[in-house]
Amino acid sequence: MSCNNCSTDTNTVPKGCKSNGSCGTGSCDKLTVFDWLSNMTLPNGQAFFDIVEVRFKNGRKHFYKNTKNLPVAIGDTVAVESSPGHDIGSVSLTGELVKIQMRKKSIGFDSEEVKQLYRKASQRDIDIWQTSREKEQEVQRQSRLIITRLGLKMKLSDVEFQGDGNKATFYYTADDRVDFRLLIKELASTFKIRIEMKQVGLRQEAARLGGIGSCGRELCCSTWLTDFRSVSTASARYQQLSLNPQKLAGQCGKLKCCLNYELDSYLDALKKIPKTDTWLQTKKGTAVFQKMDIFKGLLWYAYKDNPMQWVTLDAEQASKIIALNKEGKKVDSLEMYASKFDVIAIEDTTFTNVVGQDSLTRFDKNKRKNKGKGKRSNKNNNRNKNRNNKNRNSNNKKNTPRKNA
């Protein structure tokens, strides 16, 4: 997940934005929005929209009003209003597309949340900003030690310094309400900065920190997903997935957001398939549902008396049989609706207990053979046998009664 400028040269040295190839973690391609209106001109007489979207660390975004009409473009580093002082970020979106983003997030154009854009960042601003960013890892490490010493039940996930270095925001997760008044005093006296605590959810924490999912790609929440919709186990049931918490959970410990991606397609396909809890009544016997292929529209049934033989029916055939059963009619058999190739006979395999037949540590044994070792062990065994025989003979002599003279 990186831009074209961050590719490597012939010496495998990253080039472009100088983030050393770590675009996914350095906010180079994190929650980016493609400006598909950039090559379009505005109608005559329409003014350019003066609000821009600015992105900060780990994809945090806010909207700022360009009252000074500064010529800013996507990627420019700017200084914006903060409380107190100013913050440094990069412009992520400009123009008419910002209107759509603000309406999507229900933010008014004259809202108090829309603050001022001061200026383009100077070299001094960037130096102070980079110096503050270099402190974050050490501050986070010391803060975790303080939290452990105070015995607070909270997890500090991230620390973000303001652009001017006067304030730091501490992001944490906690199951219950945490009284961190004493913690704020400790942090303020230790680091000599203004402290702001923000509690985030588990999904927001995973979105800020990023990571690699089980699919092998970067997490959706840290690259493009902005709205976190609720995910339930019903989504997994509709898709015929195994209800295994370890496979269904993501990096945040909650159900994966991607369970909702294909749910609508499954729900549309399931409308044509009859209910699986309905038994098919035939003259040959009662047939019970075994499994299905949703998109192919195939269902497998087996008789109660012969559960090892499955018969394949499509959704229309199964619905026809169910309709006849509701009228009080029974079909002769399922085989008359299925071809001879659709009858599957499952072999009844008997499992044997093989525990103890082979050792799991058989590969750990030394394969080198010592010729003298076997001879020595045989001699020692013979000596032990002779000693045991002598001891037995001496014990028998002691136990035998002496005859009277």
N, C-alpha and C positions, 0 to 999 in steps of 0.2 A: 504494500500500500504506500506508494511514493510517487512523486511527480517525476516528469521526464528529466528535469534538471539535476536530480539527485543520482543519476546513473554514474557508474564508475568509469574511469578511463582505462588505458592500456596497462597502467601500473596498479590497478585495483584500488585507486584512491578516490573516495567520494568527492563529487564536485557539485556545483550548483549553490544551494542555500546554506552550505557549510554546516549542516547538522550532523555530519559524519555518518550519513546514511540511516540515521534513526528517525525517519520521518514519522513513523507511527507513534512514537513516544514524545516527539518534540513539537507536536501540534502543526506539522507541515501539511498533513492530509487528514486532519481530525475534525469531523463534523463540517466538512466543507460543503458549500452550496454552489452549484454550477450556474453562473449568470447567463442564462439563455437569452436575455434581453440586451446584452452588451453591444451587439452589432446592429441594433435598431435605433433609429433616430426618433426624437420626440416630435409630436405634431407642432405646427407653427403656433406660437403664442403660449405654449405650456412650459412652465418653469421646471428646472431640474430639482428633483426631490432632495431636500437638504439634510436628511437624516441618514447616517451610515451605521453599519453594524461592525463592531470591534470585537475581536476574539482575544482572549487571554489564555492563561495556562490551562492545559487539559481541557480545551474546548469550551471554557466558560465564555459566554457571549452577552453583550449588552448593546443598547442602541444609544447613539449620541447625536446631538443636533449640531450641524455645521453652520452656525450663525455667521461666521466670518467668511463663508464661501471659499474655504481653502481648496486648492486643486489637489484633492487626495484621490488615490486609486487603490485598487485591491492589492494588498501586500505592503502598503506603507506603514511605517511605525509612527504612531501618534501618541500624544499626551492628552489624557482626558480627565474630566472632573471626577474627584472621589471625595470621600469624607473620612478624615481630613486630607488635604494635600491633593496630589494627582497620581494617576496610574498610567502605566505604559502598556500598550497593546498594538496589535496589527489589524488593519482594516480588512475585513473578510467579505463585505458586500456593500455595494453602493447602487444608487439609482432606484428605478421603479420596483425592482424585486424586493427591496427593503419593506415596501408597503405590504406586500403579501406576507412576509415573515412576521411583521407586527400584527397584522390581522389574525394570523394563525395562532399567535401567542396572546391575543386579546390585550394588546397594549395600545392605548390611544396615542395619537400624534402629539397631543398637548399634555401627556401624562407627566407626573413628577419623576417617574422612573427614567425618563429620557433626559439625560444631563448634557452638559456642554462639552464640545470638542475644543480643546485649547489651541493646539498647534501641532505641527509635525515635530517629532522628537529630535532633539539635537544630539550631538555626540556625547555631551555631558550627561544628558538624560539616559542614554543607552548604557553608558558606563556604570552609572549608579544602579540601574535596573539589573544589569548582569552581575554586579557585585552582590546585590541582594539575593538574586536567584542562586548564587553559589553557596549561600549560607543555609539554604532550606534543608538540605539533607542532615547537616549537623544539628540544626535546631530541632528537627523532628526526632533525632536519636536522643538528645538530652531531654526533650519533653516526654518521651515515652518512659524514661527512667523516673522522672518526677511523678508521672501518673501512677507508676507501679509503687513508688514509695508512699504516695498518699492513699493507695488502695482503692482507687476509683474504678468502677466497672464500666469502662469505655475503651474503645479502640481508636487510636489516632491514626488516620489513614493518609493524610496529606497536609502539608504546610505550604501556603502561598503568600509570598511577600508582595507588598504593594510596590509600584514602580519607583516611588521616592524613598523606599526603605524605612518609612516611619510606622508602618502597620503591617501585621501579619495575620492571616486568617487560618485558623486551625479547623480542619474538617475531621469529624469523628463520627463513629457509629456506636450506638448503645441500645440495649434492649429495654431498659427502664430509664426513668428520669434521673439525671445526674446533677448533683450540686457541685458545680465547678468554680464557686466563688474563691475558694482558697487556692485552686489551681491557677486562676487568672492572676492572683497576686504573686504567686511564685514565678510564673512565666514572665510577668512584666518586670519584676525585680531582677530576674536572671538575664534577660535579653535586652532590657531597656527600650522596649518598643510598645506600641499599643496593640492589644490582643483582642481578637474577635473570634468567638467560637461559633461554628455552624455544624449542626447535626444533619447528616445525610443518610438516606436509606442504603440498603445493601446493593441495589441496582445502580444507584447514583455513584456509589463508591467504585464499583467495577467499571462504570463508564469513565470516571475520572482517571483511574489508574491504568486501564487498558489491559490487554492480555491476548492470549491465543485460545480460541475455542476448540472444541473437539473436532470440528470440521477442518482444522488446520489454518483457518483464516483469522484475522484480527476480529475482536468482538464487535458485533453490530452496534452496540450501544456506544462504543468509543469511536466509531468511524462515521456512521451516517444516521443511526436511529436516534430520534429526539423525543418521541413520545413513548412512554412505557405503559402499554396496555396490560390489563390483568390477564394472567394465564392460569387456567385450571386444568385439573387432570382429565376433565371431559374432552379436552382437545386431543390428548393422547389416546383416549378410548375410541374416539371417532376414527382415528387414523390407524387403529389396530396395532398400537405400539405397546411394548412391554412396560408395565408400570413399575419400573425399576428406578428408585430415586437417584441412584448414582449416574444413570444414563440420561435421565430427563432433566437433571439439575445443571445449571451453568456455573460459571466462575463465581457468581454472587451467592450461590447456594439456593437460589430460587429456580422455578421452572424456566426452561429456556424460552426466550422470546420467539425463536424461530418455529415453535410449535403452532403459532397462529398464522404463519405465512401461507401454508397450503390447506388450512382448515376449510376455507370456503369451497375449494375444489372437491374436498372429500364430502362436505355436506350436500353439495349438488349431486354427486354421484350416488350418495346413500338414499336420495329420494326415490330412485328407481328400484331399490332393493327392498324386499319385504323384511319384516321383523324376524330376527334370528331366534327369538324365544318361542316361535310358533312351530309345533310339531306337525309333520305331514302324516295324514292317516291314509294308509293303503290296505288293500286286502292281504298283502303279504306281511304286513306288520307296520308298526309305528316307526317313522324315520325322524332322527334327531339331527339338528344342525351341528356341523363340525368346524368348518372354517369358510372363509370367503376371499375372493379377489375383487376389491371394490371397483377398480377402474375397468376391469374386464367384464364385470357383472356376472361372475361365476360363484356358485355356492356348492359346497360339498355336504352331503347328507349320508347318514349310515343308519341301518336298522338297529333297533335295540337288541334283537336276538343275534345279530351278526355285526358287531361294531367294528370289525377289522376290514370290512368291505365298504368303501366309500363310492358314492354315485355323484357325478357332476351334473348340476343343473344350472341353466342360466336364470336370470332374474324373472324373465317372462314365464318360463316353465314353472318355477316355484310359485309365482303369484297365481297362475292358473290352477295349480293343485290346491292352494289355500282357498281360493274362491269356491272350488267344488266341495271342499270339506265344510265350508260354511253353509252350503246348501244341503248338507247331510249326505253327500255322495263320497264314495271312496274310489280311488283309481286302483287299477289292478296291481301295479308296481311302479317303482321309480325307473326301472330299466327301460320301460316302454317310452319314456320321455328322453332318455339319454342313449347315445350310440354305444356300441360295444367297446369303443376305445375310451369311453369316459368312465368306465367302471374300474376303480383302482382297488386292488387287493393288497392289503398291508400285511406283511408277514409278522407273525407273532414271535418275536425274538426272545429267547430266554437268556437272562444274564447269569453269569457264573461269578462266584467270588474268587478273585485272583489275588486277594490280599495275602501277602507272605510268600508268594511264589517267586518273587524277584525283589531284590534289594534296591532301594533307591540310591544307596551309596556305593553301588558296584563300580562306578567310574572313579571313585576316590581311592581305590586300592592301588598299591604300587605293583606294576606289572613286572618289575625286575625280579628274577629268581635267584636266590642265594643258595648255592649248592651245599655249602657247609652247614647252613642253618637247619636243614632237615635232619642231617645226621646227628647234630648236637641235640636236637629236641628228642630224637629217638633214644639216645643214650640216657638223657635225663628221665625219660618216662620209664625205662627199664630199671634205673636206680630206685626210683620212687616205688615201683612195684615190689622190688626185693625188700625194701625197708618195711613196707606194709605187711608183707608175708612174715617177716621176722617178728614184728610186733604182735601179730595174731598168734603165732606159736607160743610166744612168751606168756601171753595172757591166758592161753588154754592150759599151760602147765601150772600157773598159779591157781586156777579155778578147780583143777582136779583134786579130789580128797586123797590123802595119803593112807596106805594100808597099815594096819596095826601089826607090829612085829610079833 
